[in-house]
Amino acid sequence: MTALAASLQTYFTTFAHSQRDLSNHTINSYRDTWRILLKYLTATLDITAEAIDFDVVTATNITGFLDHLEHERGNSAKTRNVRLTAIRAVLSRALPDHPEHAATITQVLAIPPKRTTRAVIEFLTPPRSRP
């Protein structure tokens, strides 16, 4: 078992439930993100899922994955940012346990979220008609 596999297992079986008290929907979303990421890495790097470790989870590969989400899968920038948050959550938890991969993990954690536009709320209540 690779260090990344052990970190993923610890995050999803122990940390997310007991220490962070994340909702089941959030945990499922994070799990799906990592599932999609691992499939992306196996396809683009032509390696098996068992061979993926922290040295493969580089800023370049993560940025490529995020671009893949937007351009190939048609995801919005908001969805891209949610996927980035899921990746960051696991890696930030793994960083203290794997200082030998600190440079790679820190570079991934430094990837900024994509800017999105927010809908402008003009009125909180509808305007009243005057008599």
N, C-alpha and C positions, 0 to 999 in steps of 0.2 A: 504494500500500500504506500502510495506516495505521500509526501507531506501535505500537499494540497487536498488529497482525498481524505486524509485524517482531519484536516481543518474543516472541510465541508461537513463531514460526518458529525464532528463535535458541535459545529455551529447549529446545524439543523436538528440534532437529536437532544442537545442539552441547552445550549446558550439561548437560542431564540425563544424557547418555551419558558424556561425557568427564570432566567436572569433578565431578559428584555421584555418578557410577557407580551410578545407580538401576537397579533390576531392570526387566526388560521389563514385568512385571506392574504395577509402580508407574507406569511411564511410560504404559502403556495406560490405567490408571485416571485419571491426570491428564488425558490426552488426551480421554477420554470425558467427564470433568467439564466441560472447556472446550467440547466439542461440544454437550453438553446446555445449558450456560449460554448459548452463542451462539444456539441455537435458541429458548430461553426469551426472550432479549432481543429477537430479531427478532419474535417473536409478540406480546409484551406492549407493545413500544414502536412496533410497526409501521414498522420500518426494515429495510433490507437488511443482510445480514451484512457486506458490504464497508464499510458506514458506521459500524460499531461501532468506537469508539476508547476511550481511557482516560476521556474525559468521560462516557461511558455506563456504565462499570463503577463505579458509585457504591455507597456503603454501603447506600443505600435499595434499589437494584436487586438487589444481592447478597443482602440480607436477604430480599427478596421471592422470590428464586430459592431460597434455603434453605427458606423456608416452603413454597414450591411442591413441593419435593422431599418434604417430610414429609406435607403434607396432600393434594396432588393425586396424587403418585406412590406414596405409602405407604411411603416410606423411613424407616428408624429414625433415632434421634438419632445413633447411631454412624456411619451412612452419611453423614448430613448433615455431621458433623464431618470425615469423610474428604474430602468434596467441598470443604469450606471450606479444608482443608489444601492441596489441589491449587490452589485459587485463590490462596491466600497464597504458595505456592511460586513461582509465576510472577510475581506482582506484587512480591514482595520482591526478586526478581532484576531486575526492570525498573526499580525505584525509582531506583537511582543513574544510570541512563541517561536518565531522563526527569524531571528535577527540576521541570519545568513542571507536572507532574501529581502532585507530591508530596502535596498536600493531599488529593486524592481517593484516592490509593493508600493513604495513611496511615490514612484513615478506614476503608477496607476491611480493612486489616491489623489494626485495633483491634476488629473484630467478634469477640466471645468465642465459644468453642465451647459447645455446649449440654451441660449436665450429664447424665451417664448414670449408671445404677446398675450396680454390679458385683455379680456373684454372690459370696456369702460362702462361702469355703471353710472348712468346719468342721473337717475332719480331712485331714491329708496322707496318712495311711494308714488303712485300715479298722481299727476297734477289734478288739483280740484277745479271743477268748473265753477265759474263765478255766476251768481244769479243775475 
